[in-house]
């Protein structure tokens, strides 16, 4: 390989993590997975926790492996899921494993907070963040109410990627994109809001200094250097929120694009210079999360392949043994649009049986009830594509109302694991009427690596980053088909979901 400078990405999801090395050669990104590991929830005493020390161990293991290969590591970057945080004592010790966002303590906390502390509209006007019960604001509120001992004695609160960078460097920071998921940050000032902090008994001093993606946080501590065999390697603040790193990796040519980060959740949005916070965005529950180079990720969370994944777990073993293409292909042989659902209906949030929840929705809306795996799969894919159209049209409307641009979005980039789903990708093109470009699949790690490359001065800005990613990725193109059929199906979808 020509270039001997490598970037080390630590990419952590809610179920698994991995470490990856990447470098740029002749205008293209090359990457290689170093380690992969499980990220296990700990269930104890009726609560859900993350094992922060296990994650630290895996980071060290990955760094030791790289050192054993004799590679020249230019820098290190960490991205994780959002909202969760670690409490640090005044003696510099972790007070307890951090609570996981799935912890039941928040189930009632959001409604209680919004009724008794600060109103829903006021919170949205400050933050522009969509309401989810596990947002950091409501986690902190619930922990205060239970007199949580870790929070009570915390000198600092660090979001998960910030806690991990602290464990590597000894430096405490508050990275902007991860802080923006907390529902405590004002996207206009790009700072944590003092009123919201005070509402849960905190001050700004409880958090590290605010840093933007691309900032050098520090270097590996002497202890970590000894453990790994590496030198004083810099640790860079990438987009600490994994979706922020993923969106940075969208291989767009210009600003006239929308993105769909497709996986368990589908996150559809646009990139804007300023937050969009108004009555309509509040009504439609859109979110404004921090992006790179001062941009805002204006998006909506859609219940994505969670529906399919949960059903797959329930189907008989002979169905589960089918590959995804085999099972999804069988769905193409059944009647389209026979049964439709609203993927974001509360019925599908956490049902005991996803199959029964889908069937119940169809009964309640006087539709044929899907019975076979193929029928249920087709119902899910048709419905997701039509929900994507609804959100895509809303995004067009919001984009047209900004002062940045009144031009329409004609290209939708699908990134993440869902970019491999050729059937749903084609349905999405058909439904939205937009050209769909699918890829890359490993967008989060790619964004992490490219932000490190930018910090190292190897790329100039986000657009050069995206050009390199486009040069390095085989994008699959899907053009809209069957417009009249999909237009009729969309009318049916709107009628059913408005009931």
ROKEVEX-38986 format. One line per 10 residues: number of its first residue (from 1); their letters; for each residue x, y, z of C-alpha. Coordinates in steps of 0.02 Angstrom, whole numbers, plus 50000, padded with zeros to 5 digits. Each point is the difference from the previous one (the first is absolute). Example, Ala and Ser with C-alpha at 12.3 -4.5 7.8 and 13.67 -1.06 7.14 Angstrom:
1> as> 50615 49775 50390 | 50069 50172 49967
end
This chain:
1> xxxxxxxxxx> 50000 50000 50000 | 50065 50172 49955 | 49940 50100 50150 | 50060 49938 50169 | 49891 50116 50105 | 49850 49911 50074 | 49846 50064 50090 | 49927 49892 50138 | 49811 50005 50017 | 49906 49933 50151
11> xxxxxxxxxx> 49820 49975 49944 | 49878 49947 50137 | 49818 49954 49976 | 49869 49949 50125 | 50027 49814 49966 | 50178 49986 49935 | 50160 50096 49971 | 50153 49993 49891 | 50167 50080 49970 | 50055 50044 49824
21> xxxxxxxxxx> 50154 50072 49918 | 49990 50105 49844 | 50112 50104 49889 | 49989 50098 49839 | 50094 49944 49845 | 49987 50088 49831 | 49841 50090 50049 | 49913 49844 50064 | 49965 49937 50175 | 50058 49826 50047
31> xxxxxxxxxx> 49944 49921 50164 | 50020 49839 50096 | 49911 49933 50153 | 50118 49965 50145 | 49885 49931 50136 | 49814 49970 50025 | 49912 49969 50165 | 49832 49995 50087 | 49934 50148 50099 | 49898 49912 50132
41> xxxxxxxxxx> 49862 50077 50104 | 50014 49959 50184 | 49832 49970 50084 | 50010 50012 50189 | 49882 50059 50135 | 49865 50044 49876 | 50115 50118 49903 | 50099 49994 49837 | 50183 50051 49994 | 50144 50009 49877
51> xxxxxxxxxx> 50165 49919 50049 | 50113 50151 49974 | 50156 49909 50058 | 49969 49858 49877 | 49993 50130 49861 | 50163 50075 50063 | 50078 49826 49999 | 49946 49976 49819 | 50073 50169 49950 | 50166 49951 50079
61> xxxxxxxxxx> 49993 49829 49916 | 49976 50080 49830 | 50141 50124 50028 | 50117 49859 50057 | 49960 49904 49842 | 50042 50150 49892 | 50162 50028 50096 | 50047 49818 49973 | 49985 50026 49813 | 50124 50144 50007
71> xxxxxxxxxx> 49879 50123 49919 | 50026 50188 50013 | 49839 50065 50082 | 49970 50183 49959 | 49852 50020 50117 | 49853 49916 50087 | 49814 50043 49994 | 49848 49932 50094 | 49815 50001 49953 | 49855 49919 50094
81> xxxxxxxxxx> 49813 50001 50017 | 49920 50156 50076 | 49925 50064 50163 | 50085 49889 50131 | 50131 50066 50121 | 50124 49955 50138 | 50010 50078 50173 | 50177 50041 50060 | 50042 50035 50183 | 50109 50143 50062
91> xxxxxxxxxx> 50140 49873 50025 | 50000 49960 49815 | 49916 49830 50018 | 49850 49932 49906 | 49862 49992 50129 | 49896 49864 49918 | 49974 49918 49831 | 49893 50119 49897 | 49814 49970 49982 | 49945 49942 49827
101> xxxxxxxxxx> 49865 50094 49907 | 49890 49844 50005 | 49990 50013 50190 | 49817 50001 50055 | 50031 50147 50117 | 49961 50121 49859 | 49834 49923 49945 | 49898 50128 50098 | 50134 50132 50025 | 49973 50102 49842
111> xxxxxxxxxx> 49814 50026 50025 | 50027 50042 50184 | 50137 50126 49960 | 49900 50087 49864 | 49847 50013 50112 | 50087 50059 50159 | 50166 50084 49954 | 50010 50082 49828 | 49865 49987 49866 | 50024 49897 49844
121> xxxxxxxxxx> 49992 50151 49884 | 50129 50095 50103 | 50121 49854 49998 | 49982 49982 49812 | 50020 50187 49970 | 50166 49993 50092 | 50070 49838 49927 | 49907 49956 49841 | 50020 49816 50048 | 49863 49873 49974
131> xxxxxxxxxx> 49926 49926 50157 | 50057 49827 50051 | 49983 49939 50178 | 50183 49946 50011 | 50077 50169 49954 | 50134 50052 50125 | 49892 50137 50074 | 49868 49874 50054 | 50128 49872 50058 | 50076 50131 50115
141> xxxxxxxxxx> 49829 50052 50062 | 49955 49819 50041 | 50166 49971 50087 | 49976 50157 50107 | 49828 49940 50051 | 50068 49832 50055 | 50141 50087 50096 | 50128 49907 49894 | 50162 49992 50098 | 50115 50008 49847
151> xxxxxxxxxx> 49917 50158 49936 | 49991 50073 50175 | 50189 49989 50021 | 50051 50037 49820 | 50129 50136 49974 | 49993 49978 49811 | 49878 49923 49878 | 50074 49936 49838 | 49902 49933 49852 | 50058 49825 49952
161> xxxxxxxxxx> 50124 50046 49861 | 50067 50140 50109 | 50023 49879 50146 | 50097 49881 49889 | 50113 50138 49934 | 50030 50053 50180 | 50050 49822 50044 | 50128 50007 49859 | 50064 50179 50024 | 49951 50063 50173
171> xxxxxxxxxx> 49914 50149 49916 | 49817 50039 50036 | 49903 50075 49854 | 49821 50016 49940 | 49997 49963 49814 | 49868 50101 49909 | 49911 49868 49895 | 49977 49879 50145 | 49944 50141 50116 | 49868 50049 49872
181> xxxxxxxxxx> 49911 49834 50028 | 49971 50039 50184 | 49854 50120 49980 | 50099 50123 50107 | 50093 50094 49862 | 49943 50157 49908 | 50051 49977 49817 | 50001 50188 49971 | 50131 50034 50134 | 50077 49826 49984
191> xxxxxxxxxx> 50011 49994 50190 | 49912 49905 50138 | 49852 50100 50062 | 50017 50061 50179 | 49812 49996 50035 | 49982 49818 49946 | 50154 49951 50098 | 49933 50087 50155 | 49834 49908 49980 | 50091 49837 50039
201> xxxxxxxxxx> 50113 50074 50134 | 50156 50027 49893 | 50111 50143 49945 | 50108 50022 49846 | 50154 49958 50106 | 49939 49820 50013 | 50051 49971 49819 | 50166 50013 49909 | 50049 50139 49881 | 49900 50003 49839
211> xxxxxxxxxx> 50099 49940 49849 | 49953 49986 49817 | 50039 49854 49884 | 50179 50008 49942 | 50069 50066 50165 | 50152 49915 50077 | 49947 49947 50174 | 50169 49939 50063 | 50121 49855 49983 | 50003 49826 50074
221> xxxxxxxxxx> 50047 50002 50183 | 50164 49921 50053 | 49899 49858 50076 | 49912 49964 49835 | 50164 50015 49906 | 50075 49867 50113 | 49848 49887 49984 | 49996 50009 49810 | 50179 50025 49948 | 49954 50158 49905
231> xxxxxxxxxx> 50071 50174 50021 | 49913 50165 50039 | 49870 49978 49862 | 49874 50144 49986 | 49815 49967 50033 | 49886 50103 49889 | 49821 50051 50034 | 49910 49928 49849 | 49811 50013 49990 | 49978 49906 50164
241> xxxxxxxxxx> 49819 49959 49958 | 50005 49854 49879 | 49864 50075 49889 | 50103 50160 49989 | 50148 49901 49936 | 49885 49903 49882 | 49926 50157 49923 | 50175 50071 49978 | 50032 49848 49889 | 49854 50031 49881
251> xxxxxxxxxx> 50086 50003 49828 | 49899 50149 49938 | 50059 50113 49858 | 49914 50158 50062 | 49878 50064 50130 | 49842 49947 49908 | 49982 49830 50081 | 49907 49908 50136 | 50065 49849 50095 | 49924 49845 50074
261> xxxxxxxxxx> 50108 49910 50127 | 49916 49831 49989 | 50012 49869 50135 | 49899 49951 50153 | 49950 50183 50000 | 49979 50099 49840 | 50061 50179 50017 | 49947 50109 49854 | 50057 50179 49988 | 50089 50143 49916
271> xxxxxxxxxx> 50155 50098 50043 | 49971 50183 50041 | 50105 50146 50058 | 49877 50049 50136 | 49876 49908 50109 | 49818 49997 49944 | 49895 50029 50154 | 49821 50056 49973 | 49822 49947 50034 | 49997 49879 49854
281> xxxxxxxxxx> 50163 49912 50045 | 49932 49986 50178 | 49836 49928 49940 | 50087 49874 49888 | 50130 49960 50134 | 50155 50031 49895 | 50170 50012 50082 | 50150 50116 49981 | 50162 49910 50041 | 50177 50064 49984
291> xxxxxxxxxx> 50098 49965 49842 | 50177 50033 49944 | 50067 50170 49947 | 49860 50085 50096 | 49859 49919 49901 | 49837 49934 50071 | 49929 49828 49966 | 49814 50038 49981 | 49919 49829 50002 | 49863 49886 50060
301> xxxxxxxxxx> 50019 49831 50082 | 49894 49868 49915 | 49975 49824 50067 | 50101 49909 49868 | 50054 49819 49983 | 49956 49973 50184 | 49832 49940 49935 | 50078 49869 49886 | 50134 49949 50125 | 49873 49967 50138
311> xxxxxxxxxx> 49886 49900 49885 | 50147 49896 49939 | 50037 49948 50179 | 49822 49935 50018 | 49988 49902 49839 | 50030 49811 50000 | 50177 49936 49986 | 49980 49951 49817 | 49958 50182 49961 | 50141 50069 50106
321> xxxxxxxxxx> 50122 49887 49907 | 49960 50092 49837 | 50122 50135 49950 | 49937 50178 49999 | 49995 50005 49808 | 49902 49835 49997 | 49871 50057 50126 | 49985 50174 49928 | 49990 49928 49824 | 49851 49893 50050
331> xxxxxxxxxx> 49909 50160 50051 | 50011 50062 49822 | 49885 49858 49944 | 49850 50053 50106 | 49871 50135 49967 | 50072 50176 50026 | 49915 50129 50112 | 49876 49871 50064 | 50032 50054 50179 | 50085 50159 50060
341> xxxxxxxxxx> 50054 50064 50170 | 50071 50158 50074 | 50174 49941 50053 | 50006 50134 50135 | 49838 49953 50085 | 50023 49975 50187 | 49938 49821 49976 | 50170 49954 49927 | 50114 50082 50129 | 50030 49847 50110
351> xxxxxxxxxx> 49864 49868 49974 | 50008 49827 50075 | 49972 49934 49824 | 50036 50109 49848 | 49903 49881 49887 | 49845 50015 50109 | 50021 50190 50009 | 50002 50014 49810 | 49850 49886 49986 | 49907 50098 50134
361> xxxxxxxxxx> 50033 50165 49909 | 49930 49926 49839 | 49844 49938 50088 | 49972 50168 50083 | 50013 50088 49832 | 49886 49874 49910 | 50134 49930 49886 | 50042 49822 49950 | 50107 49923 50136 | 50172 49940 49940
371> xxxxxxxxxx> 50034 49822 50057 | 50152 49929 49911 | 50178 50063 50021 | 49997 50060 49819 | 49839 50098 50028 | 50065 50078 50160 | 50167 50042 49922 | 49913 50081 49851 | 49888 50100 50117 | 50153 50066 50092
381> xxxxxxxxxx> 50097 50048 49843 | 49852 50082 49913 | 49958 50097 50158 | 50178 50057 50032 | 50019 50063 49822 | 49838 50097 50013 | 50047 50072 50170 | 50166 50053 49923 | 49902 50093 49866 | 49899 50092 50131
391> xxxxxxxxxx> 50156 50055 50095 | 50092 50039 49837 | 49860 50117 49948 | 50005 50084 50170 | 50188 50025 49979 | 49971 50079 49829 | 49875 50118 50083 | 50119 50047 50141 | 50146 50024 49881 | 49895 50114 49890
401> xxxxxxxxxx> 49957 50107 50151 | 50182 50035 50046 | 50101 50146 49934 | 50140 49883 49948 | 49919 49927 49846 | 49829 49982 49923 | 50056 49863 49879 | 49925 49828 50018 | 50095 49846 50054 | 50011 49875 49858
411> xxxxxxxxxx> 50129 49878 50070 | 49978 49890 50153 | 50157 49916 50067 | 49966 49839 50096 | 50144 49954 50115 | 50028 49867 50133 | 49952 49817 50004 | 49833 50033 49914 | 50091 50060 49845 | 50020 49814 49955
421> xxxxxxxxxx> 49811 49972 49994 | 49971 50013 49813 | 49812 49975 50011 | 49969 50136 50128 | 50121 50115 49910 | 49902 49983 49837 | 49836 50023 50093 | 50069 50158 50079 | 50047 50070 49829 | 49828 49954 49932
431> xxxxxxxxxx> 49909 50077 50148 | 50098 50162 50018 | 50028 50031 49816 | 50183 50036 50038 | 50157 49921 49933 | 50067 49886 50137 | 50188 49972 50019 | 50037 49857 50119 | 50165 49988 50096 | 50114 49997 50091
441> xxxxxxxxxx> 49948 49867 50124 | 50137 50037 50128 | 49966 50186 50002 | 50026 50032 50186 | 50179 49935 50005 | 50037 50087 49834 | 49940 50167 50068 | 50105 49974 50157 | 50157 49965 49898 | 49973 50144 49878
451> xxxxxxxxxx> 49975 50126 50141 | 50167 49945 50070 | 50076 50022 49827 | 49929 50175 49993 | 50074 50040 50171 | 50168 49938 49935 | 49990 50120 49854 | 49984 49863 49869 | 49832 50064 49939 | 49940 50180 49991
461> xxxxxxxxxx> 49815 49993 50044 | 49842 49896 50003 | 49982 50004 49811 | 50174 49934 49968 | 49964 49865 50129 | 49841 49953 49909 | 50089 49996 49832 | 50128 49878 50068 | 49860 49892 50073 | 49908 50003 49832
471> xxxxxxxxxx> 50161 49948 49913 | 50020 49857 50124 | 49822 49932 49997 | 49899 49900 49875 | 49834 50093 50003 | 49845 49910 49936 | 49876 50111 49908 | 49811 49978 50006 | 49885 50102 49889 | 49813 50024 50034
481> xxxxxxxxxx> 49879 49881 49915 | 49811 49971 49995 | 49953 50178 50053 | 49811 49981 49981 | 49996 49839 50101 | 50101 50076 50141 | 49900 50162 49999 | 49841 49899 50025 | 50081 49899 50138 | 50055 50160 50088
491> xxxxxxxxx> 49821 50065 50002 | 49947 49836 50079 | 50142 50013 50127 | 49949 50176 50051 | 49818 49948 50020 | 50045 49850 50108 | 50129 50087 50109 | 49891 50153 50032 | 49867 49895 50087
end
